[in-house]
Amino acid sequence: MADLIDKGWITRGTPEYDEVVRFLGSRARWVKDERARQINQRWLKVDCFVRDGHGRPLLNAVGDAVVTKSRRIRIPRDSYLRRRRFQEG
């Protein structure tokens, strides 16, 4: 049972997040709160900043908040995150 994990967030400073940064590459800078959620053994879900036409973060209509969008990221086959097992429920 020790190899089972919770379906919680993968956060910065953990070996799992280092693995996420490895396959996201430069796109990792655009992940809000520097965290990801592993949905299952094939997919992650992250909130990313939306870029404007000039490559800068897009602000909302009022101009006081950055626009984000939730995205699914496929975990590569060579990643050890694919072998993690989840608790049921």
PLY file of the C-alpha trace (Angstrom):
ply
format ascii 1.0
element vertex 89
property float x
property float y
property float z
element edge 88
property int vertex1
property int vertex2
end_header
0.00 0.00 0.00
2.98 2.32 0.39
3.23 2.81 -3.40
-0.32 4.20 -3.68
-0.62 8.00 -3.86
-3.33 10.58 -3.42
-4.77 12.36 -6.47
-3.56 15.69 -5.07
-1.56 18.46 -6.61
2.03 18.09 -7.76
3.75 21.23 -6.49
7.05 22.99 -7.04
9.96 21.60 -5.07
8.99 17.96 -5.43
10.66 15.35 -7.66
7.32 14.90 -9.45
7.16 18.60 -10.40
10.77 18.44 -11.63
9.60 15.65 -13.94
6.68 17.82 -15.13
9.12 20.66 -15.88
11.33 18.22 -17.81
8.66 17.43 -20.37
6.97 20.84 -20.42
10.26 22.60 -21.09
9.91 26.37 -21.59
6.10 26.10 -21.31
6.55 25.45 -17.57
7.07 29.21 -17.05
3.44 29.77 -18.09
1.94 27.43 -15.46
-0.02 29.33 -12.82
0.97 28.67 -9.19
3.68 26.24 -10.39
1.53 23.20 -9.75
-0.16 20.44 -11.73
-2.80 17.84 -10.97
-2.36 14.31 -12.24
-5.73 13.14 -13.55
-4.67 9.58 -14.31
-1.61 7.73 -15.59
-1.78 9.47 -18.98
-2.82 13.08 -18.31
-1.99 16.11 -16.16
-4.16 19.17 -15.78
-2.55 22.60 -15.34
-3.78 26.20 -15.30
-1.76 28.22 -17.82
-1.53 31.93 -18.46
-3.02 32.98 -21.81
-0.70 35.03 -24.06
-1.69 38.02 -26.16
-0.50 38.63 -29.74
2.86 39.93 -28.48
3.57 36.91 -26.25
2.81 38.70 -22.99
0.27 37.52 -20.39
-3.26 38.57 -21.37
-5.17 40.75 -18.89
-8.94 40.60 -18.43
-11.19 43.43 -19.65
-10.82 45.40 -16.42
-7.04 44.96 -16.62
-6.47 43.89 -13.03
-6.13 40.09 -13.42
-4.26 37.74 -15.72
-6.40 35.39 -17.84
-5.77 31.66 -17.33
-7.00 28.56 -19.09
-7.06 24.98 -17.84
-5.17 22.61 -20.13
-4.61 18.87 -20.28
-1.03 17.76 -20.83
-0.20 14.25 -21.98
2.43 12.48 -19.90
5.17 11.05 -22.16
5.64 7.28 -22.21
9.17 7.55 -20.85
8.05 9.43 -17.72
7.92 7.61 -14.41
4.66 9.48 -13.65
2.95 6.97 -15.94
3.74 4.19 -13.49
2.26 5.87 -10.41
-0.78 4.13 -8.95
-3.76 5.98 -7.51
-6.07 5.21 -4.61
-9.61 4.34 -5.62
-12.37 6.77 -4.72
0 1
1 2
2 3
3 4
4 5
5 6
6 7
7 8
8 9
9 10
10 11
11 12
12 13
13 14
14 15
15 16
16 17
17 18
18 19
19 20
20 21
21 22
22 23
23 24
24 25
25 26
26 27
27 28
28 29
29 30
30 31
31 32
32 33
33 34
34 35
35 36
36 37
37 38
38 39
39 40
40 41
41 42
42 43
43 44
44 45
45 46
46 47
47 48
48 49
49 50
50 51
51 52
52 53
53 54
54 55
55 56
56 57
57 58
58 59
59 60
60 61
61 62
62 63
63 64
64 65
65 66
66 67
67 68
68 69
69 70
70 71
71 72
72 73
73 74
74 75
75 76
76 77
77 78
78 79
79 80
80 81
81 82
82 83
83 84
84 85
85 86
86 87
87 88
